[in-house]
Amino acid sequence: MFIYYGILIAYRLNIPFHDDYKILHFLMRMSDTATSWEKFQLFIAQHNEHRIAFNRTIQWLVYQWSSPIDFRIYHLIGNTGLILLIAFFIKVFPEHLLSAKYFLPIPFLVFQLQHWENMLWATAVLMNFYILVFSGFAFYFLKTPSKPGFLISLFLANLAFYTQGSGICVLILGLIYLAVEKRKLQCVIWFLTSATAIF
């Protein structure tokens, strides 16, 4: 983990890469837009096959807090998703196996340099790491039969959908799970919320 973040800090540059230029375009349009409805539409606007409202929210908040824009802040926020992913694995790991010798391979699989392109690409790092966090925790809370667990799961599933295009799978699989478990009211709520997000 220290090697991973050390390399990130050493090699991150305040230079846009590929569709990072669309961050600049989004921020310029947000600054030029007066009405709240138009701003909302900009947040949920299509980005290739994705709706990246989560990314845009982070980008807008960082821009408000730290102008002029600094892509290195996005790199740090995005790569923090891997720490949250480790927290998820700790949460779902069987308690009787949660010891160093069994858990040790997981950080080596998560903090690897094979995904260096994501690591140093502001748009991709926010999408590709946080989709794993949101979808993992969405399924974790969906399994808990409590009402707060369901609501947290529904929120995280929608957040996954608005983080990356593959988040639609979280909505569909969650609906199938609720149908199989015969949680009828929750199934209807999930369906209506998912349908609204998709359409």
Salt bridges, closest charged atoms under 4 A:
ASP19 OD2 - HIS47 NE2 3.03
GLU49 OE2 - HIS50 NE2 3.14
ASP70 OD1 - ARG72 NE 3.00
